[in-house]
Amino acid sequence: MSIWTGIETEFNAIVADARSIPEKLAALVDLHGKAQSLSSIESTVTSIIEDAAKATADKVTEILTAVGKL
């Protein structure tokens, strides 16, 4: 499952949920922030991977740094 499928699933669950409109709106705002973060990370990782001038070890280090694991 891609990260975007997960976002879509979460969106559909929020919409179908029995919570009040303000609670749904708050959940959708949180989901939007999550999607923006994932989009930014995806873009950063893609640009690192596609940089032919970098060695693989450097790419791994940059990716781990980008996702907060280093």
C-alpha positions in Angstrom: 0.0 0.0 0.0 1.4 3.4 -1.0 1.4 6.3 1.5 -1.2 8.0 -0.7 -3.5 5.0 -0.5 -3.2 5.3 3.3 -4.0 9.0 3.2 -7.1 8.3 1.0 -8.2 5.5 3.3 -7.9 7.8 6.3 -9.8 10.6 4.5 -12.6 8.2 3.7 -12.8 7.0 7.3 -13.0 10.6 8.6 -15.8 11.5 6.1 -17.8 8.3 7.0 -17.2 8.7 10.8 -20.2 9.7 13.0 -18.3 12.5 14.7 -19.6 16.1 14.6 -18.7 18.4 11.7 -16.1 20.4 13.8 -14.4 17.2 14.9 -14.3 16.0 11.3 -12.9 19.3 10.2 -10.2 19.1 12.8 -9.3 15.6 11.7 -9.2 16.6 8.1 -6.9 19.6 8.9 -4.6 17.1 10.7 -4.7 14.8 7.8 -3.9 17.7 5.4 -0.8 18.5 7.5 0.3 14.9 7.4 -0.2 14.7 3.6 1.8 17.9 3.2 4.7 16.5 5.2 4.6 13.2 3.3 4.6 15.1 0.0 7.6 17.2 1.1 9.5 14.1 2.3 8.7 12.2 -1.0 9.9 15.1 -3.0 13.2 15.4 -1.0 13.9 11.7 -1.2 13.2 11.6 -4.9 15.6 14.5 -5.6 18.3 12.8 -3.5 17.8 9.5 -5.3 17.9 11.1 -8.8 21.1 13.1 -8.0 23.7 11.1 -10.1 26.6 13.1 -8.7 26.2 11.6 -5.2 27.5 8.3 -4.0 25.0 5.7 -2.7 26.3 6.0 0.9 25.9 9.8 0.8 22.3 9.3 -0.6 21.4 6.9 2.2 22.8 9.4 4.9 20.8 12.3 3.3 17.6 10.2 3.1 17.9 9.1 6.7 18.5 12.7 7.8 15.5 13.9 5.7 13.1 11.4 7.4 14.5 12.2 10.9 16.2 8.8 11.5 19.8 10.2 11.7 
